[in-house]
Amino acid sequence: MASFQADLPSPIKWGFFVCMALAVLFFGIAFLEKERIESDWENIKEESTEEIEFAVTRAFRQKVDELLELAEKIARHSDVPDGLRGQAERTAVNAFEQLRRHLPDEEFTLDVVDPRGSIVAWAGRSITSTYENFVPRSPRDSFVVILQSGLHTFLSAGVASAGKDFYVVASRPLELQYPLSNRFVNRVSFAEELSAELNMEIWIALNRTSHVHIREETRYVLLRGFDGRTIGYVFYLPETLNSLAQKSDLRWAVWTNGALSVGLVFLGIVLWTLGRKTGSLWWRLILASALIWGVRVGWRLLAFPSTVVGGELFDATLYASPFYFGLTSSMGEVFLSTLALAFHITAIWYFLVKEKWEVARSEESAGKKPLLVIGVFGILLFFLWSVRGFAEAFRTFVFDSTLQYHDPSVIVPDLPVVAMHVCMFLLTISLLVELQVVLRLVKNVLVKTFSGNLPWWMSAAVVFVIVLAIFVWIDAPLHFPLYFPVLTFAIGIAIYEWAETVLHRSFGRGQWLWRVVPVFIIGSFVLSSPMLDSKLHDKERQQAELYAENLLRPVDSWLSYVLVEGLRTVWNQFPVVSLEPMADKKTSLAFSLWAQTLMSREGYNSALVLYDELGQELSRFAVGMTTFEQREILIRLFDGEEEVVHVSDRLVVGGTAQSYGIWSTMRNQSGRIIGSAALMLSANQRAIFHGQSSDILRAEGGLTFESSIRDIAVSEFQHGRLLYTTLDGWYRGMMVPDWIDGGIAEPARRFFWRNERIGPKEYEHVYAFVDGPQRRAVVVSLQSLDLRWHIFNLVKVFLVHAVILGVYGVLWFGMRMRVHQRPTIGFREKLVSAFGVLGLIPLLMLGYYNKQVAEERADESVRKTLSSDLDLVEQRILNLVMDEEDFYRGVNNDFCEAIAPELGVDFAVFRWSSLQSSSKPELYQSAILDSRLPGSVFANVVLQQKNFYLETESVGQVQYAVGYKPLYMHERLLGVLSIPALYRQKEIDEELAQRNAFVFGSYAFAFGLILLTSIVLANRLSRPLRELTSAAGEVGKGNLDVELKPLSSDEIGELTKTFNTMVQELKRSREELKRAERETAWKEMAKQVAHEIRNPLTPMRLSVQHLRQAFKDRVRSREAILQEVTKTIIEQIDTLTRIAAEFSNFARMPERKFERLELQSLLQESLALFRDMRGIEFRTKFSDTPVHLVADGDELRRVFINILRNSVQAMKKGGKISVETHLNGRQCVVTISDTGAGIPPEIQQKVFEPNFSTKTGGMGLGLAISQKAIQDLGGTISFTSEVGKGTTFEIVLPYE
Amino acid sequence: MKILLIAGITFLHVELLSQANSFLDRKKPVPIVQEQGVKKIFESVEKGVSSGSVPSFSGYLGPQVHVNIAGQNDGYFSANQTRAVLQNYFLALKPVSFIFSRFQEKGENPYATGRLVYVLKGNRESVQVYVSLALHDSKWVISQFNVY
């Protein structure tokens, strides 16, 4: 436990406990909250009702106040009323322009009305033709009203001017009334805003309530005008006890799960810290795997972070794929899973590299050679399975998603696409790292079991090719292009070799990983781009097949169903809708019902006609069907039975068109007939599910195939001949290719693909056949993408990788700052940045300039086109119209619809400020386009009589240009002609997108080239400086054999030569110094030897002299004296012998016996000699990782024993000795500490000097010998000591 | 042993992201859809929708299914996405009952439609469900799933 506490960093411990505590807390709060709701339900209900009422009233008030403020600003604090009071046209024009400038955005409408309610000036779309019923009669100076107009319900607020001669009415849409919702229709909903704010279902009834479905438990809040009049109702279903309790549970469950999820991560770290010390490398790998995936699965089961983050990242409609535990059920889940995968595989690789795991040496595994070979084959086969899995994963990223990876209209991909690219990046990284593991294993086996001259990677490649052949045989047809695994393998080997180079440079722990990451990122880009392209191409082919299949399908069932459902909708909605107030009921009623039918959503050319109980036409709305067509179908319809679908074929330009119709009477609840309805639908062969009506009237969603960047053409063969085609280069009537007959004979195959070059373009055709008397074959042709599109797509993928590389760069920079305490940017990097910036700035300027020029040209082109189109239409009309009366009566919708196809342009005619007729009446009838002439156009064309005026208008989110021209006859203004570019907006958008794509691709390519050149130049320029730096480092380490070759004759070359000279001088000085030192050392040694030898010689001489004297004097005790003298002489001889041995040990040339040994074992053995010492406590703390090094075991042991003995001797009264080891990069640090007397500072300098000793009888060579031994091993020995506290020796040794 | 362990870990990773047609999937028995008539498919759909269980009929989803859930999603989705979209939809509302009331089993585009009754936030609501089939690779698959 103590060890656990000591090992775990505090933040981890605290993190774990805090998270668990929070989880318990949130759970408790949820429980208490639920109890509180149940016990205090009545009060809560009441409070909730009050809050809702307050919120609704406040929200409505805010909208009203905003409009009032705007209206007041114009009415009382601007020149608009003055301008309108003026008589001159110029002042009126100014008033219009000012009014236009006051418009906050295109959503708003500003009308200036006189006291009778007539509109005298306006800006924005029309709401109503008169405010007669709303202008207050009383002296009140403001009013609020809700009006229905077209698709929306509007909130209007009016304020009187100072003189009360005008009212300024500001309006904005409050609610979209119809389910028609696409980018051309402003989707605004007050009910949805309130629903989001109050988190409950809200619906609004404005002006009438009779058709609102009210349940018993429904509550409402009144919306009132200034006079207290009710102008609307906001309905809501109050919370029930259950629903509120559920909401509370859900809310707190999110927090609880969040805390548990974060706690899970800390728990994983805790378990890892506990478990990693026990067991082998393999146990640690299993533990790491279990923990990583345990946390991942735990997060999924706790629905974290999907319930917290939500949004597009976790939307199944963007991406969803099945896997266990839902680990890939959305983009967000895939991101987390691929992150876990990448982390897991990298951890495996990191451990294997760090532990230097390898297969046993060849002499030990000789008998297992065949097994190892099979193992290699097996590993490579498994790797190919990984590649297969990788390709399948990419397949799901494409096929199971609705993302447009290569949307031509955007340069920078949006967030969901970027998220998927990141997932692909992580997956590719995982594959590459896995390959590193595989190559490590393969290399180990190949190197250890086979000898030869071939590089290992060549042998590996040969084996890989054989295994690939086996795999192709097993798994055909392949799920990936054949070149892909070969490319992957090649990149893997390149990365492997690079990583080995980096490793051998002995960077610190973990640093080598940082340095190889950029190579992985680049490798990922190289691998993932072609795989993505390949899968996108496959998907396009699948979509083409689906499209062809749809075209072949007989239409009866589906279109019949569409009609029948449409009729059902009309039955249900007619009684409701017919009671709503509508400005123009004649078209609005039919449109209101049509917009709710299935045929409108599917975008078919269709029509709905309503009749009253007397059979009189009540209302009509039609899209894409002329009056003539409608009449033909209606005649046939009413001849037949009601509620029966009638079908007829018509031959039209471009193919055949089938017309469907159904009619029925409508009855009220008592069975009385209240009217009848007829629905018609026309669909030609080409567009079966999504008809020919323009995008404007089609709801969002639906088949997006047509929005592919490829051009698509459709053709149909019948009876062996081409019936129709939209493909340039094919012609009607051409014979079917011969091989098709053979294809039709193969009933199992439905689709055939063929490539064909037609002129400069390459096409991929898919032929689809159907059995039948007509022998129909449909061909969908996809134009192949040219190089520019491929570059554009490649650049977009590269952008994502560049961002990842940038993020990595920032992290790496931050790490370096943390380590070095100051930013370090190399000279080469500075050069690259400088060149890059110098290249990028002009590119950006050029790009901006080009964009401006392109947009101006596009605008000018649109202006010219519109102007010439207007002239053309004007000419045509004036040629056909005789006089003014003929113009007003004859230029109607049919007239416009008839001449528009001939001229190839759609147009509208305005009489004064109102729409007279149009070639696309449904767009005005449906109020998508405004039937009122814009105020600024009225001012410029009608009042100022400009011959051409261009206005930028917007409908929904789309902006488009409209050209206006006055129509004169006999110098009398008949009306205003308008041609919007909206109908060609799609082509304009596509053209712009294409231009952007190509320009962006070109610039990105140019920038890439600049960057590459910068790197090459920077490398070349900085190389001499880097070599100088490296050489200076070598000199600093003591290596004076460095010599650089000057590569140039400039200043750098001179610097190199000077450096060489300096090094030579240093070398010479060092040699001289060494010689002097050696001489001094010898002198010292000789002095010491002489001194040491003299010591024992003196007593020897004295003894011999004493003996001689004793024998000379014939002393009685001369025998005893002889014994004593001989004893003395022998002792002194022993001393001399010892002295000689010590000096010999010190001076000897090492004849060491090197062996590979384990440092910690050696330390344990040394400690074992002293364990029995009484009074001394030994503590050891060794690093987790065993430390191996090559050294003379005996010598190293003597070093440790020497130091330990010194420590023991310094603690005569007992104490503690601690021995620790830890790793610092590629070095092992051994510390031996004692609590002895310590070494006084004045003698610390001399401790390592030979012959210095504080002990009697010591030679003082122990530490000197130890230091020499350590230094010979490339290490260092040092110490710190404090008197009274103890001494710590630190030995640093490099290890393997 | 160690090599096998590494290989095993690697293999597991392969299968983690091997979606359709994985090595394991290949060994699983493939449902013989050809033998299920149109009626059988509609029965599976009916059963699945009434219990809010998409897996009951997800095996019959075509490679591209047109899904239209009123007010929410409208578009073509892959079989996997369709499964997820419908699963999410049924999770949000609690189906009470569902029966196909009309069938068109003949022809090349059979369809069925019925009323789904569910409870949402304590309130009983209903929507119309339309399902149509199409032939794909000689098998009947669900090609359209609309909720109005």
Contacts between the chains, C-beta under 8 A, distances in Angstrom:
chain1	res1	chain2	res2	distance
A	179	B	70	7.8
A	179	B	71	7.9
A	201	B	121	7.0
A	215	B	123	7.3
A	237	B	121	7.2
A	237	B	123	6.4
A	240	B	122	4.8
A	242	B	122	5.8
A	243	B	121	5.2
A	243	B	122	5.1
A	282	B	2	6.0
A	282	B	5	6.0
A	285	B	5	7.4
A	285	B	9	7.3
A	286	B	5	7.7
A	289	B	9	6.1
A	316	B	81	6.2
A	316	B	84	3.6
A	316	B	85	5.1
A	316	B	87	7.8
A	316	B	88	5.6
A	317	B	73	5.1
A	317	B	75	7.2
A	317	B	77	6.8
A	317	B	81	6.8
A	317	B	85	5.7
A	319	B	81	7.2
A	320	B	80	5.7
A	320	B	81	4.5
A	320	B	83	7.3
A	320	B	84	3.3
A	320	B	85	7.0
A	321	B	19	5.6
A	321	B	80	4.8
A	321	B	81	7.8
A	321	B	84	7.9
A	322	B	19	7.6
A	322	B	80	5.6
A	322	B	83	6.6
A	322	B	84	7.7
A	323	B	16	7.4
A	323	B	17	7.8
A	323	B	19	7.1
A	327	B	16	7.6
A	328	B	17	7.5
A	328	B	19	7.6
A	329	B	84	5.8
A	330	B	84	7.5
A	337	B	16	7.3
A	337	B	17	7.5
A	338	B	17	7.6
A	341	B	13	6.1
A	341	B	16	6.5
A	341	B	17	7.1
A	344	B	13	7.4
A	345	B	13	6.7
A	348	B	6	7.3
A	348	B	9	6.7
A	357	B	2	7.8
A	375	B	3	5.1
A	378	B	3	8.0
A	378	B	7	6.5
A	379	B	3	6.8
A	379	B	6	7.9
A	379	B	7	5.9
A	382	B	7	5.1
A	382	B	10	5.5
A	382	B	11	5.5
A	382	B	14	7.2
A	383	B	10	7.3
A	385	B	11	6.7
A	385	B	14	4.8
A	385	B	18	8.0
A	385	B	23	6.5
A	386	B	10	6.3
A	386	B	13	6.9
A	386	B	14	4.5
A	388	B	14	7.2
A	388	B	18	6.7
A	388	B	23	7.9
A	389	B	13	7.6
A	389	B	14	4.0
A	389	B	15	6.7
A	389	B	16	7.6
A	389	B	17	5.4
A	389	B	18	3.7
A	389	B	22	7.1
A	390	B	17	7.3
A	392	B	17	7.2
A	392	B	18	4.9
A	392	B	19	5.1
A	392	B	20	6.6
A	392	B	21	6.5
A	392	B	22	6.8
A	393	B	17	4.1
A	393	B	18	7.2
A	393	B	19	6.5
A	395	B	19	7.0
A	395	B	20	7.5
A	396	B	19	4.5
A	396	B	20	7.3
A	396	B	80	7.0
A	399	B	78	5.2
A	400	B	19	7.8
A	400	B	78	4.6
A	400	B	80	4.5
A	400	B	81	5.4
A	401	B	78	7.9
A	401	B	81	7.3
A	402	B	75	6.2
A	402	B	76	7.7
A	402	B	77	6.6
A	402	B	81	7.2
A	427	B	17	6.7
A	430	B	13	7.1
A	434	B	10	5.9
A	434	B	13	7.0
A	437	B	6	6.5
A	437	B	10	7.3
A	438	B	10	7.6
A	441	B	3	6.4
A	441	B	6	6.8
A	479	B	21	6.9
A	542	B	63	6.8
A	542	B	64	7.4
A	543	B	64	7.5
A	546	B	63	7.6
A	546	B	64	5.2
A	546	B	76	7.9
A	549	B	134	7.5
A	549	B	136	7.7
A	553	B	108	6.3
A	553	B	109	6.1
A	553	B	134	6.9
A	554	B	107	7.2
A	554	B	108	5.8
A	554	B	109	7.1
A	556	B	107	6.8
A	556	B	109	7.7
A	557	B	104	5.8
A	557	B	107	5.3
A	557	B	108	7.6
A	557	B	109	3.9
A	557	B	110	7.2
A	557	B	111	6.2
A	557	B	132	7.3
A	558	B	109	5.7
A	558	B	111	7.7
A	558	B	132	6.9
A	561	B	104	7.6
A	561	B	111	6.2
A	561	B	113	7.8
A	561	B	130	7.3
A	561	B	132	7.8
A	565	B	130	7.8
A	565	B	148	7.6
A	598	B	148	7.5
A	601	B	68	7.7
A	601	B	74	7.8
A	689	B	66	7.2
A	699	B	74	6.8
A	700	B	74	7.0
A	701	B	68	7.3
A	701	B	73	7.2
A	701	B	74	3.0
A	701	B	75	4.5
A	702	B	74	6.3
A	702	B	75	6.3
A	702	B	76	7.9
A	703	B	66	7.9
A	703	B	75	7.8
A	703	B	76	6.0
A	704	B	75	7.1
A	704	B	76	7.4
A	748	B	138	7.6
A	750	B	137	7.7
